[in-house]
Amino acid sequence: MNTIQYLEDQAARAERLAKRITDALTIERLLAFAGERRREIEIIAGSPRRA
């Protein structure tokens, strides 16, 4: 698994978990984490990507 695949997996897991819980603060933090991973992917890939 390369770095981009790893970051995509991390982001997807955080987004799936955020859909299953009810605590607003935790949802916010998970989605922020996912966003950070997706920004890292954009930097590594060299161009914006849409999931």
Secondary structure, DSSP 8 states (H G I E B T S, - for coil): --HHHHHHHHHHHHHHHHHH---HHHHHHHHHHHHHHHHHHHHHHTS----
